[in-house]
Amino acid sequence: MIDGWHWAAAALVALLLAVLVLLWYDSLRDRAGWTLAMATRRALPAALVIPVGFVAALLLPLWIGGILIVVPLVIILVMALAD
């Protein structure tokens, strides 16, 4: 049975993955010589990670959901510190 903790973890994973995809999309737009269409075409398939991560956090054990939260959070923090 899926409890409230699974739903909270899944929502947090989806939010973090959305932020991560948007940050990557923003970095693609800032590349020299890239148009908006080129960056969008390159980043659009990465958006499929968001629902996959949501479903994975919802259906897998809660400790795996915790790992799914920590990994994008660390990546976002590293990207923030790199700027």
C-alpha positions as CSV (number, residue, x, y, z in Angstrom):
1,M,0.0,0.0,0.0
2,I,1.2,3.5,-0.8
3,D,1.3,5.8,2.2
4,G,1.6,9.5,2.5
5,W,5.4,9.3,2.8
6,H,5.6,7.8,-0.7
7,W,3.5,10.5,-2.1
8,A,5.6,13.2,-0.4
9,A,8.8,11.6,-1.6
10,A,7.5,11.3,-5.2
11,A,6.4,14.9,-5.2
12,L,9.8,16.1,-4.0
13,V,11.6,13.9,-6.5
14,A,9.4,15.3,-9.3
15,L,10.1,18.9,-8.1
16,L,13.9,18.4,-7.9
17,L,14.0,16.7,-11.3
18,A,12.0,19.5,-12.8
19,V,14.5,22.0,-11.4
20,L,17.4,20.0,-12.6
21,V,16.0,19.7,-16.2
22,L,15.2,23.5,-16.2
23,L,18.8,24.3,-15.1
24,W,20.2,22.1,-17.8
25,Y,17.9,23.7,-20.3
26,D,19.1,27.1,-19.2
27,S,22.7,26.1,-19.6
28,L,22.0,24.9,-23.1
29,R,20.3,28.2,-24.0
30,D,23.4,30.1,-22.9
31,R,25.8,28.1,-25.1
32,A,27.4,30.2,-27.9
33,G,25.8,29.6,-31.3
34,W,22.8,27.7,-29.9
35,T,19.3,28.9,-30.8
36,L,16.3,28.5,-28.6
37,A,15.0,25.7,-30.9
38,M,18.2,23.8,-30.7
39,A,18.3,23.9,-26.9
40,T,14.6,22.9,-26.7
41,R,15.1,20.0,-29.0
42,R,18.0,18.8,-27.0
43,A,16.4,19.2,-23.5
44,L,12.9,18.0,-24.3
45,P,13.7,14.2,-24.0
46,A,15.2,14.9,-20.6
47,A,11.8,16.0,-19.4
48,L,10.7,12.4,-19.5
49,V,12.9,11.8,-16.4
50,I,10.4,13.7,-14.3
51,P,7.4,11.3,-14.5
52,V,9.7,8.3,-14.5
53,G,11.3,9.6,-11.2
54,F,7.8,10.3,-9.8
55,V,6.6,6.8,-10.5
56,A,9.8,5.2,-9.3
57,A,9.6,7.1,-5.9
58,L,6.0,6.2,-5.6
59,L,6.3,2.5,-6.2
60,L,9.8,1.6,-4.9
61,P,10.6,1.2,-1.2
62,L,11.0,4.4,0.7
63,W,14.7,4.2,1.2
64,I,15.2,4.1,-2.6
65,G,12.9,7.2,-2.7
66,G,15.3,8.8,-0.3
67,I,18.2,8.1,-2.7
68,L,16.1,9.5,-5.5
69,I,15.8,12.7,-3.5
70,V,19.4,13.0,-2.5
71,V,21.0,12.5,-5.9
72,P,19.3,15.4,-7.7
73,L,19.6,17.6,-4.7
74,V,23.4,17.1,-4.6
75,I,23.6,17.7,-8.4
76,I,21.7,20.9,-8.0
77,L,23.8,22.1,-5.1
78,V,27.0,21.3,-7.1
79,M,25.6,23.3,-10.0
80,A,24.8,26.2,-7.7
81,L,28.2,26.2,-6.2
82,A,29.9,26.1,-9.7
83,D,28.4,29.5,-10.6
